[in-house]
């Protein structure tokens, strides 16, 4: 077990030598605070790293990661529950004053697969995961209703994109997000990283479809 941890410690030493030390000015500035213009809500999946995918430096992104990149609808904060994503949204929008929120979904998502496999049908078996994924239950119902003729792989890919739209809709349930969007001081974006071919797609409000933002590279 320690051997596995040693790998991370060695990696941190490489970070110190190859990144932290050569970028002393950047980290000297960051120790006084952060001023990111963009918030990304992405999946906790180990294959999807927002910093790596966007090539950003420390301090550029305010990142929230959870199962299936979901945003819960706005609730009364006095309710006897903990609101991790809602708290992060409130901090990013009201304190940091970010200019944009990107919901970043991805292909081959295990959370959406669990949703499509019916984990929310029996919450007692799914525990926390089933409760969380219930946010996206309308996605499963929509896909089964409108794409019943598609095979499971195609249904999964559709559901992964539709889950991004659920999160975008739920973002607008927060009054301080809705007000800033109306005032054009905050913009919302839905992105889909297709891990199968490396392409990036973005949701177009005019066509109501996901359109290519960055096409896949040609395989050698």
N, C-alpha and C positions, 0 to 999 in steps of 0.2 A: 504493500500500500504506500509506503514512504517513497518507493521508487517512482510511483506515478506522480507524487507531489514534487519530487526533485526535478522532474521535467519542467514543471511550471516555474519553479524557482530559477532554474537555468534560463528559461525564457524571459523572466523578469530581469535578470542580469543583462541579457542581450538587449532588452528594451532600454535599460539604463545607459549602456555603452553606445548603442547604435541610434537611439532616438532621443532619450531624455537629455543627455549631455550635449549632443550637437544642436538641440533646439532649446538651449537655455533661455533665450530671450522670450520665446513663446510661453514657457512654463513660468517664468518670472511674472509675465503679464497675467496669466491665468490664476495665480495664487491670490490675486486681489478680487476675483469674481469671474462670472461668466456672462456672456451676452450673445447667446445663440439666436439666430433669426428663424430657425426651423425646428419643429418638433416632429419626430418620426415615431409612429406607433407600429411596432412590428411583432412578428412571432418570436417566441422564445426558442424556436428550432435552432439547433447548433449549426445548421448549414446556412443560415441566413443572418449575416452580420451587417447591420446598416452602415457602420463606419467603413467596412471593407467594400461593400457594394457601391457606395457613393464616393469613396476616396476622400473622405473628410478628415480634417485635423481635429485634435482635442479642442473642445470649446465651440465647435461649429454646430453640433447637433444636440438637442435635448431628446433623449431616447427613452421610450417606455416599451418593454417587451413582455408579452404574455402569451398564453396559449391561443393560437389562431388569430392573433392581432385584433382582438375584439375590444370595442368600446361599449361599456354598459350605458343604458339610458340614464339621464339625470334623475337622481332621487333626493329626497329630503335628507340633508346631512345629519339630522338629529336621530335618524333611524339607528337602531342598535346593530349596525354592521360597519365593517371597515371598507373604505372606498379608495383603494390604491390608485387606480387609473384616474378616477375623478379628482383626487387630490393633486396628481401630477398635471392634469389638464389645467386645474385652477392655478397652480404655481406657474406653469409655462405661459399661460395667457395673461393672468392678472398681475403677476410679479415680474416675469422676464419680458413680457410684451412681445412674444414671438409674432412673426408675420405670416407664417404658414404652418399647417399641420398636414403631414403626409401619412396616410394609412397604407402600410406596405405589406401586402399579402404575398403568398408564394405558392408555387406548385408543389405537389407531393406533401401536402400539409397533414401531419398526423392528427392534429386536433379536428380538422374538418372531416377527415376520414372517420374518426370516432363518432362525430355527429351524424354522418351519413349512415354509419353502421348501426345507429339506434341507441347510443349510450344514454340519451336523455329520456328514452322510453321507460327506463327503470332507474331513477335517480339513486335509489338505495344501493345499487351496485356500483355506481360511478362516483359517488361521494362528491368531493369538491369539483372534480372535472366535469361531471354531468351538470352540476348546478351552473358552472361557468359557461359551458357550451350551450346551455338553454337560451342564452342571449341570441344565438343564431338559429334557433329552431325554425323561424319563418323561412330561412334559406333552404333547409331540407324539404319543407313542405312545398316550396315553390319549384324546386328541381324535380321532385317526384311528380308534381302535377303537370309541369310544362315539358319535361324532358324524359318522360317515362320510357320512351322508345330507345333512349341512348344506353350504351353499355356503362357499367359502373365507373370505369376510368374517365369517360367523358362527363358523367354526372359529377364526379369529384372535381374535375377541372372547372366546371361551371359553378359549383358550390363555393370553391375557393374564391372566385371573383365576386360572387354575390355576397359573400361574407364581408368583403370590403365595403360594399354599398350599405350593408346594415350598420357598420361602424360609422360611415359618413352621415347616415340619417341620425344615428344616436348622438353624434357630436352636436347636431343642430338642436338637440333637446336641452342643451345647457344655455341658459339665457345670456350669459356673458360671452359665449362663443357666437350665438345667433346675432347678438347686437353688433359685434365687431365684423362679422361677415356682411351684414347689411350696410355697415359704414365703410366697407371695402378696406378695412385695416387688417383683416385676417382672411386668408384663403385656405380652402380645404381641397385636398388632392387624394385620389385613390390610385395607387400603383400596384402592379402585379409582376413579380419576378418569376419567370418561368425557368425553374431550375433544370428542366429537361433540355432546353436549348440555349439558355443563357440570355434570353431576350427580356426586355422590360416594356411593359404595357401600362398605359395610363387611361383612366376613365374620362371620356369626353362627355361633358354635360349636354352638348348640342346633339350629338348622335346617340347618346345614352348607350355607348359601347366602349369597350376597351380597345384602344388604338395603339399601334406600336410607337414607343418613344425611342427605344434603342433596339435595332434589329439584331438577331443572333449573328455571331461571327461565323464565317465559313470554317467547318472542321477540316483539319489537315488529313 
